[in-house]
Every structure is written in C-alpha cells, then in structure tokens.
Amino acid sequence: QQLLYVRDAAHQRLEETGINMLFCVFGFLQWYETPDSCAPLYAPLLLLPVEIKREIRNHQFVYTLSSTDEEPVLNLTLKEKLKQFGI
C-alpha cells in the first residue's frame, strides 16, 4: 500500500511539474548544526533519479525500481551549505 502511494505521488508530481522527485540516495554526510548540538543531521550525497513501475504477474502486483534516463546528481543544497562553512 505504501509503495503504491509513493509511486502514484511521484508520478503525479512528474505530470504536474515535469520534475522527477523520486530518488535513490547513495551516501550521507552526518553533521551538527552547532558544536553544542546533540542530534546529528544527515544530508544525502548522491541522488539517482528513479521510477517505480507496477505490473501484474501471476495475479499479483509486482513493483520494480529502475533508474531513469537522467544522470545522477550531487546534492546541490548540501553543496551550498558547505560553501557557508568555507568547504
């Protein structure tokens, strides 16, 4: 049920905006907002645009995750944040 919701929401946003909002993430940077922070924050490093397909096989729904024709992208928001720290 959750996978169907994610697939449908991603497809709807792609139709409405023309932008794929579904990514498979590789690697995370763990960081802290301030030196006194106790809770770590995590930022994804590399994002691969993907799509979820659904088909019926043997009277059951089968979902597959596959990459799109788009290239993997670096996390641009993280890149800008690192610039603030001089990195």
Secondary structure, 3 states (H helix, E strand, C coil): CHHHHHHHHHHHHHHHHCCCCCEEEEEEEEECCCCCCCCCEEEEEEEEEEEEEEEEECCEEEEEEEECCCCCEECHHHHHHHHHCCC
